[in-house]
Amino acid sequence: MDQTRDDNIKLVVNDEQTLYNAFSPEDEFSEPVKSYIKSKIASADRCRSFNMTVISREPIDEERFRSAVSNWTRNEKALFRTHEKKTIRTLIGMLIFGSIMLVLTLSLQKQIVELKYSLMPIMGTLALNNAVAIIIKDMPDISVKKWILNEMEKHNVITFEYGNEK
């Protein structure tokens, strides 16, 4: 299997105006375009770089399209960084809270026997369970999304094909 092959995302444009959000003063893709590109990237092989081919009968404003890609990538990275920070803060909070609850329960259990039947060990265990779920489920997703966004920014190859009658 060739690991260096590029994944080419093909985008067929019938009307250039449908590419962009009509309400934005900046060059910003419409939601269907964003969803389409995200779905193609999500199904691509992680070991490959991305190319995008825009197919249109009529010439489109290539600079505007490249600007929209750049704006979209920048916005996605900002949203991703916010999500990543929130996830890491939640993970650290769950680890600290769960550990404190379990350590308190174990250290005070000899003085207060009923403590082992209280909610403290249950809350600690649930917090640590949530932390493990974040580590197992969310952190790999964050890693993949970070890779995808970095690849989109580094290897932003866009080609345009005009006059295709398909």
TIMI-467643 format. One record per atom (N, C-alpha, C): x negated, y, z; atom name; residue in one letter. Coordinates in steps of 0.05 Angstrom, whole numbers, plus 5000, padded with zeros to 4 digits. Layout:
xx;yy;zz;at;aa
X;Y;Z;CA;A
...
END
This chain:
xx;yy;zz;at;aa
4983;4977;5000;N;M
5000;5000;5000;CA;M
4982;5025;5000;C;M
4988;5044;4984;N;D
4973;5068;4981;CA;D
4982;5088;5002;C;D
4964;5094;5022;N;Q
4971;5112;5044;CA;Q
4967;5141;5037;C;Q
4954;5148;5014;N;T
4949;5175;5007;CA;T
4969;5187;4988;C;T
4988;5171;4979;N;R
5009;5181;4961;CA;R
5026;5202;4974;C;R
5034;5222;4959;N;D
5050;5243;4969;CA;D
5080;5236;4966;C;D
5096;5245;4985;N;D
5125;5243;4983;CA;D
5134;5269;4970;C;D
5149;5266;4948;N;N
5159;5289;4933;CA;N
5188;5292;4939;C;N
5196;5315;4950;N;I
5223;5322;4955;CA;I
5233;5338;4931;C;I
5254;5327;4917;N;K
5265;5341;4894;CA;K
5290;5356;4902;C;K
5291;5381;4894;N;L
5314;5398;4900;CA;L
5325;5409;4874;C;L
5349;5401;4867;N;V
5362;5409;4842;CA;V
5379;5434;4848;C;V
5373;5456;4833;N;V
5386;5481;4837;CA;V
5403;5488;4813;C;V
5429;5490;4818;N;N
5448;5498;4796;CA;N
5453;5528;4798;C;N
5454;5539;4822;N;D
5458;5567;4826;CA;D
5439;5576;4848;C;D
5421;5595;4841;N;E
5401;5603;4860;CA;E
5413;5615;4886;C;E
5435;5628;4884;N;Q
5447;5642;4907;CA;Q
5456;5621;4928;C;Q
5462;5597;4920;N;T
5471;5576;4940;CA;T
5447;5567;4957;C;T
5423;5573;4949;N;L
5399;5565;4965;CA;L
5398;5581;4990;C;L
5407;5606;4990;N;Y
5401;5625;5012;CA;Y
5426;5632;5028;C;Y
5421;5639;5053;N;N
5442;5648;5070;CA;N
5450;5677;5062;C;N
5474;5681;5054;N;A
5483;5707;5044;CA;A
5484;5728;5066;C;A
5484;5721;5091;N;F
5487;5740;5112;CA;F
5460;5749;5124;C;F
5439;5737;5116;N;S
5412;5743;5127;CA;S
5398;5764;5110;C;S
5386;5784;5122;N;P
5371;5804;5107;CA;P
5344;5793;5098;C;P
5334;5772;5111;N;E
5309;5759;5103;CA;E
5316;5736;5084;C;E
5295;5725;5071;N;D
5298;5702;5054;CA;D
5301;5678;5073;C;D
5325;5668;5075;N;E
5332;5646;5093;CA;E
5349;5626;5078;C;E
5341;5600;5080;N;F
5357;5579;5067;CA;F
5384;5576;5080;C;F
5403;5567;5064;N;S
5430;5561;5074;CA;S
5428;5534;5090;C;S
5448;5529;5106;N;E
5448;5505;5123;CA;E
5447;5479;5107;C;E
5462;5477;5084;N;P
5461;5452;5069;CA;P
5433;5447;5057;C;P
5419;5468;5050;N;V
5391;5465;5039;CA;V
5373;5455;5062;C;V
5375;5467;5085;N;K
5359;5459;5108;CA;K
5364;5430;5115;C;K
5390;5423;5116;N;S
5397;5395;5123;CA;S
5386;5375;5103;C;S
5388;5382;5077;N;Y
5378;5364;5056;CA;Y
5348;5360;5059;C;Y
5333;5382;5062;N;I
5304;5379;5065;CA;I
5297;5364;5090;C;I
5310;5369;5112;N;K
5305;5355;5137;CA;K
5310;5325;5134;C;K
5331;5318;5120;N;S
5338;5289;5116;CA;S
5317;5275;5099;C;S
5306;5289;5079;N;K
5286;5277;5062;CA;K
5259;5275;5078;C;K
5253;5294;5094;N;I
5228;5293;5110;CA;I
5231;5271;5131;C;I
5254;5269;5143;N;A
5258;5249;5164;CA;A
5255;5220;5154;C;A
5263;5216;5129;N;S
5262;5189;5118;CA;S
5235;5183;5104;C;S
5217;5203;5104;N;A
5191;5199;5091;CA;A
5172;5184;5110;C;A
5151;5173;5098;N;D
5130;5158;5112;CA;D
5113;5179;5127;C;D
5107;5174;5152;N;R
5092;5193;5168;CA;R
5063;5196;5158;C;R
5052;5177;5144;N;C
5024;5178;5136;CA;C
5020;5194;5110;C;C
5040;5206;5100;N;R
5038;5219;5074;CA;R
5043;5249;5076;C;R
5033;5264;5058;N;S
5038;5292;5057;CA;S
5063;5297;5040;C;S
5073;5322;5041;N;F
5098;5328;5027;CA;F
5093;5348;5005;C;F
5107;5343;4983;N;N
5109;5362;4960;CA;N
5138;5367;4955;C;N
5144;5391;4945;N;M
5172;5397;4938;CA;M
5173;5406;4909;C;M
5191;5393;4894;N;T
5195;5401;4867;CA;T
5223;5413;4864;C;T
5225;5438;4855;N;V
5250;5452;4851;CA;V
5257;5450;4821;C;V
5279;5437;4815;N;I
5288;5433;4788;CA;I
5312;5451;4782;C;I
5309;5467;4761;N;S
5331;5486;4754;CA;S
5331;5490;4724;C;S
5355;5495;4714;N;R
5358;5502;4685;CA;R
5347;5530;4680;C;R
5354;5548;4698;N;E
5346;5576;4695;CA;E
5322;5582;4714;C;E
5304;5599;4707;N;P
5282;5606;4725;CA;P
5293;5619;4751;C;P
5282;5612;4773;N;I
5290;5625;4799;CA;I
5267;5642;4809;C;I
5273;5658;4828;N;D
5253;5676;4841;CA;D
5234;5658;4858;C;D
5211;5651;4847;N;E
5193;5632;4861;CA;E
5182;5644;4887;C;E
5176;5670;4886;N;E
5166;5683;4910;CA;E
5186;5683;4933;C;E
5211;5688;4926;N;R
5233;5688;4946;CA;R
5236;5659;4957;C;R
5234;5639;4941;N;F
5236;5612;4950;CA;F
5213;5605;4969;C;F
5189;5612;4962;N;R
5166;5607;4979;CA;R
5168;5622;5005;C;R
5179;5646;5004;N;S
5183;5662;5028;CA;S
5204;5648;5046;C;S
5225;5638;5034;N;A
5245;5624;5050;CA;A
5234;5599;5063;C;A
5217;5584;5049;N;V
5204;5560;5061;CA;V
5186;5569;5084;C;V
5171;5590;5081;N;S
5154;5600;5102;CA;S
5170;5609;5126;C;S
5191;5624;5121;N;N
5208;5633;5144;CA;N
5221;5610;5158;C;N
5231;5590;5143;N;W
5243;5567;5155;CA;W
5224;5551;5172;C;W
5200;5547;5161;N;T
5179;5532;5176;CA;T
5172;5547;5202;C;T
5169;5573;5201;N;R
5163;5589;5224;CA;R
5185;5587;5245;C;R
5210;5589;5236;N;N
5233;5586;5255;CA;N
5235;5559;5267;C;N
5230;5538;5251;N;E
5231;5511;5261;CA;E
5209;5506;5282;C;E
5186;5517;5277;N;K
5164;5514;5297;CA;K
5170;5529;5323;C;K
5183;5552;5321;N;A
5190;5567;5345;CA;A
5211;5551;5361;C;A
5231;5540;5347;N;L
5251;5524;5361;CA;L
5239;5499;5373;C;L
5221;5487;5358;N;F
5208;5463;5368;CA;F
5191;5469;5393;C;F
5176;5490;5393;N;R
5160;5497;5417;CA;R
5177;5501;5441;C;R
5200;5514;5438;N;T
5219;5518;5460;CA;T
5229;5492;5470;C;T
5237;5474;5452;N;H
5247;5448;5460;CA;H
5225;5431;5474;C;H
5201;5432;5463;N;E
5178;5418;5475;CA;E
5172;5427;5503;C;E
5172;5453;5507;N;K
5166;5464;5534;CA;K
5188;5456;5554;C;K
5213;5457;5545;N;K
5236;5449;5562;CA;K
5234;5420;5569;C;K
5227;5403;5550;N;T
5225;5374;5555;CA;T
5203;5368;5575;C;T
5180;5381;5571;N;I
5157;5377;5589;CA;I
5163;5387;5617;C;I
5176;5410;5619;N;R
5184;5420;5646;CA;R
5204;5401;5660;C;R
5223;5390;5644;N;T
5241;5371;5656;CA;T
5227;5346;5665;C;T
5208;5336;5649;N;L
5193;5313;5656;CA;L
5177;5317;5682;C;L
5163;5339;5684;N;I
5147;5345;5708;CA;I
5166;5348;5732;C;I
5188;5362;5728;N;G
5207;5366;5750;CA;G
5218;5339;5760;C;G
5225;5322;5742;N;M
5236;5296;5749;CA;M
5215;5279;5764;C;M
5190;5279;5754;N;L
5169;5264;5767;CA;L
5164;5275;5796;C;L
5163;5301;5799;N;I
5157;5312;5825;CA;I
5181;5307;5844;C;I
5205;5313;5835;N;F
5229;5309;5852;CA;F
5232;5279;5860;C;F
5230;5261;5841;N;G
5233;5233;5847;CA;G
5211;5223;5865;C;G
5187;5232;5861;N;S
5165;5223;5879;CA;S
5168;5233;5907;C;S
5176;5259;5910;N;I
5180;5270;5936;CA;I
5203;5255;5951;C;I
5224;5250;5937;N;M
5247;5236;5950;CA;M
5239;5208;5959;C;M
5224;5194;5943;N;L
5216;5167;5951;CA;L
5195;5167;5973;C;L
5176;5185;5971;N;V
5156;5187;5993;CA;V
5169;5195;6019;C;V
5187;5215;6018;N;L
5201;5222;6043;CA;L
5217;5199;6055;C;L
5230;5185;6037;N;T
5246;5162;6046;CA;T
5228;5141;6059;C;T
5206;5135;6046;N;L
5188;5114;6057;CA;L
5175;5123;6083;C;L
5167;5149;6085;N;S
5153;5159;6109;CA;S
5172;5162;6132;C;S
5197;5170;6127;N;L
5216;5175;6149;CA;L
5233;5150;6155;C;L
5230;5130;6140;N;Q
5247;5106;6143;CA;Q
5243;5092;6171;C;Q
5219;5094;6182;N;K
5214;5081;6207;CA;K
5227;5096;6230;C;K
5229;5123;6228;N;Q
5242;5138;6249;CA;Q
5273;5137;6246;C;Q
5282;5138;6221;N;I
5311;5139;6216;CA;I
5317;5115;6198;C;I
5326;5093;6210;N;V
5331;5068;6195;CA;V
5353;5071;6174;C;V
5373;5087;6180;N;E
5395;5090;6161;CA;E
5387;5105;6136;C;E
5364;5117;6136;N;L
5354;5133;6113;CA;L
5351;5115;6088;C;L
5344;5090;6092;N;K
5340;5073;6069;CA;K
5367;5066;6055;C;K
5389;5071;6069;N;Y
5415;5066;6057;CA;Y
5429;5092;6048;C;Y
5414;5114;6049;N;S
5425;5140;6041;CA;S
5421;5145;6011;C;S
5428;5168;6003;N;L
5426;5176;5975;CA;L
5397;5184;5967;C;L
5380;5189;5986;N;M
5353;5199;5980;CA;M
5338;5179;5962;C;M
5336;5153;5969;N;P
5321;5135;5951;CA;P
5335;5131;5924;C;P
5361;5133;5924;N;I
5376;5130;5898;CA;I
5370;5154;5881;C;I
5370;5178;5892;N;M
5364;5202;5876;CA;M
5336;5202;5866;C;M
5317;5193;5883;N;G
5289;5191;5875;CA;G
5286;5171;5852;C;G
5299;5149;5855;N;T
5297;5128;5834;CA;T
5309;5138;5808;C;T
5332;5151;5809;N;L
5345;5161;5785;CA;L
5327;5183;5772;C;L
5315;5200;5788;N;A
5298;5221;5776;CA;A
5274;5208;5762;C;A
5261;5188;5775;N;L
5239;5175;5762;CA;L
5248;5159;5737;C;L
5272;5148;5738;N;N
5283;5134;5715;CA;N
5287;5154;5691;C;N
5297;5178;5697;N;N
5300;5198;5676;CA;N
5272;5207;5665;C;N
5252;5208;5682;N;A
5225;5216;5673;CA;A
5214;5194;5655;C;A
5218;5169;5661;N;V
5209;5147;5644;CA;V
5224;5148;5618;C;V
5250;5153;5618;N;A
5265;5155;5593;CA;A
5254;5178;5575;C;A
5247;5200;5587;N;I
5235;5222;5571;CA;I
5209;5213;5559;C;I
5192;5199;5575;N;I
5166;5190;5565;CA;I
5170;5170;5542;C;I
5188;5152;5545;N;I
5192;5130;5525;CA;I
5207;5140;5500;C;I
5227;5157;5504;N;K
5244;5164;5482;CA;K
5237;5192;5470;C;K
5236;5212;5487;N;D
5233;5239;5477;CA;D
5204;5246;5468;C;D
5184;5237;5483;N;M
5157;5245;5476;CA;M
5148;5235;5449;C;M
5154;5210;5441;N;P
5147;5202;5414;CA;P
5162;5218;5392;C;P
5187;5225;5397;N;D
5202;5242;5378;CA;D
5188;5270;5376;C;D
5179;5280;5398;N;I
5166;5306;5398;CA;I
5140;5304;5382;C;I
5125;5282;5386;N;S
5100;5278;5371;CA;S
5105;5277;5341;C;S
5125;5263;5332;N;V
5132;5260;5304;CA;V
5140;5287;5293;C;V
5157;5301;5307;N;K
5166;5327;5297;CA;K
5143;5347;5295;C;K
5125;5346;5315;N;K
5102;5364;5314;CA;K
5085;5358;5289;C;K
5081;5332;5284;N;W
5066;5324;5260;CA;W
5079;5334;5234;C;W
5105;5331;5233;N;I
5120;5339;5209;CA;I
5118;5369;5204;C;I
5122;5384;5226;N;L
5120;5413;5223;CA;L
5092;5422;5215;C;L
5071;5410;5227;N;N
5044;5417;5220;CA;N
5038;5409;5191;C;N
5048;5386;5182;N;E
5044;5378;5154;CA;E
5058;5397;5135;C;E
5082;5406;5142;N;M
5097;5424;5125;CA;M
5082;5451;5123;C;M
5069;5459;5144;N;E
5055;5484;5144;CA;E
5028;5482;5129;C;E
5014;5460;5133;N;K
4988;5456;5120;CA;K
4990;5450;5090;C;K
5008;5432;5083;N;H
5010;5421;5056;CA;H
5035;5431;5043;C;H
5038;5456;5040;N;N
5062;5468;5030;CA;N
5060;5471;4999;C;N
5062;5448;4985;N;V
5059;5448;4956;CA;V
5087;5448;4944;C;V
5093;5470;4929;N;I
5119;5473;4917;CA;I
5114;5477;4887;C;I
5128;5460;4871;N;T
5126;5463;4842;CA;T
5154;5468;4832;C;T
5156;5481;4808;N;F
5181;5488;4797;CA;F
5183;5477;4768;C;F
5205;5465;4762;N;E
5210;5454;4735;CA;E
5235;5468;4724;C;E
5233;5479;4700;N;Y
5255;5493;4688;CA;Y
5264;5480;4662;C;Y
5289;5484;4655;N;G
5300;5475;4629;CA;G
5308;5446;4629;C;G
5308;5432;4652;N;N
5315;5404;4653;CA;N
5346;5402;4651;C;N
5356;5387;4633;N;E
5385;5385;4629;CA;E
5399;5363;4645;C;E
5384;5350;4663;N;K
5396;5329;4680;CA;K
5415;5341;4700;C;K
END
